Amino acid sequence: MGKVLNWNDINAITKAKNVILDGGIIAYPTDTIYGLGVDARNEKAILKLNSIKNRTGPISVIASEINIVSKWINLSNEKKKLVLNKFGPNRTIIAPVHDNIVDKMILGKNNTLGIRIINHPFCKSLSKLCGFPITTTSINKTGKNPEINVDGIIASFKNEIDLIIEDGELNNSASSIYIYEENLFKKIR
């Protein structure tokens, strides 16, 4: 089992960044539920993440602020503005992104990526410090409910997670997900 640090521990952000840069997996608190994070550009880390969750397919990422997201999105300025205006608390927006933002394995069809601008202070700081997309996917094996605290994370994942960033019990609903298609948004969760 990896190390457990409280989210406001002075070393938590640096240690989390180092684990991610080394291709490891972190568990971390978001403003909704706990998430699993890896470097979204690192194919080996993504394969490891998919393996421990028993899943494949697209994975969303976190961003610290709208200006960063604006650089990732691959749409005309008018359409990009529409997408950027849809971001808000507890929302994941799926939109087309430029090549080489993340590994293609986590993209959806038509080069789309789910993006969340997270309000949790740990996530914002980690995202800013890293300067690249970090995955955010619920902490659960496929078909199971997300783990809501450190004990559940440890019980489900034993030694598969390199670092757990703790913030008590998080038992909220996951973010709403909207996909942008043809100038419209469709809610998919």
C-alpha angles and dihedrals in degrees: 000000000000125000123288120218130174112247093243094049107126091237099043099094096045093046091048091050091050093050091050093047089050090056094257133138126245130192111215141171121254129185088269114025139340116288137200114234135198134152101283089213095055112092095192092051091049091049089051090049092049090048096054091046093043091231146106134198139070120349126195125232136212127238129189099220146002094254090064092048090050089061092052100049116093104208137106113277092256094051092041090056089053091052094045091052090057093064115104143134115326094000131131115196121200113207139147115280136193120267118272096024090114136356109286090237092078096045124105125223117306091025093292126161133193110233131187127189099212124212098198108111093226092053094046092050094044092048092049093046094049096042093203134082118283120198121249116195129147119270102247143097110256110280094019129101117262116266111251102196143023094265091056092046091052093045093051100039105027105179098353097095118067099201134012119203106203129212104161121258117344110189102156130125117275117252122284112252124218126182121207113222129159095346092309136098121226118196110226099172 
